[in-house]
Amino acid sequence: MATAKTRAQLRRLNALSLIRSALSGKFQRGEDQNVRLEEIAALCGQRARSRAGRDCHAVRDLLLTIASEWDLGREQLEDQSDACLAAIAEMLSPPR
């Protein structure tokens, strides 16, 4: 388990934890397996459809942020930018 030394690292670890938790509920996978964009897209799509009361413009903006921030050259979730992880975590977080 990694220890956060700064606020940015804490936010990043929090986002990764939320994403991993959501993935473990949807996909049967080991912790060491790579998370690919297809799995994130499927999970985000399911969450978008299951919450019809969400602001559709905000959901669209989050999905566009995820798509534009995802680095296709580095396929592992941990290698993605802080902005990408934050958008994925916000998309997967429970409604407020």
Long-range contacts (C-beta under 8 A, 24 or more apart in sequence): 8-82, 11-82, 11-86, 12-82, 12-85, 14-89, 15-82, 15-85, 15-86, 15-88, 15-89, 16-77, 16-78, 16-85, 18-89, 18-92, 18-93, 19-77, 19-85, 19-88, 19-89, 19-92, 22-47, 22-92, 34-75, 34-76, 34-77, 35-76, 35-77, 36-75, 37-70, 37-72, 37-75, 40-66, 40-70, 40-77, 40-88, 43-92, 44-88, 44-91, 44-92, 47-91, 47-92, 48-91, 51-95, 53-95, 54-95, 59-91, 62-87, 62-90, 62-91, 63-91, 66-91
